Amino acid sequence: QVQLVESGGGLVQAGGSLRLSCAASGRLFEIYDMAWYRQAPGKQRELVAAVAGGGGTNYADSVKGRFTISRDNAKKSVYLQMASLKPEDTAVYYCNRAGAYVMKLPWGQGTQVTVSS
């Protein structure tokens, strides 16, 4: 069973940058399409960006051109480089398997990103 641990969040001013990391343990990580999700207070969890096992990517419209998702299968890790951050990016960020109808792995604790105006 894969376990997920997110890190790299923090408090940053609008326009700033952060790099999030997701470390996975267990087998089969390299065959999973992976994604970053976020959940703001009072809102549903939403997909931010996804990366296929082979490296193809897609992004939510709200983050296109600002965020970059990547993965390192040898390190069993997924990354989210965030730039030009906006207050509306404030949320807890999680990684997990991509795909709306895919059985998710146990959710990690997430990492808090707070963007001040």
HELIX and SHEET records of a PDB file:
HELIX    1   1 PHE A   29  ILE A   31  5                                   3    
HELIX    2   2 ASN A   73  LYS A   75  5                                   3    
HELIX    3   3 PRO A   87  ASP A   89  5                                   3    
SHEET    1   A 4 GLN A   3  SER A   7  0                                        
SHEET    2   A 4 LEU A  18  SER A  25 -1                                        
SHEET    3   A 4 SER A  77  MET A  82 -1                                        
SHEET    4   A 4 PHE A  67  ASP A  72 -1                                        
SHEET    1   B 6 GLY A  10  GLN A  13  0                                        
SHEET    2   B 6 THR A 111  SER A 116  1                                        
SHEET    3   B 6 ALA A  91  ARG A  97 -1                                        
SHEET    4   B 6 MET A  34  GLN A  39 -1                                        
SHEET    5   B 6 GLU A  46  VAL A  51 -1                                        
SHEET    6   B 6 THR A  57  TYR A  59 -1                                        
END                                                                             
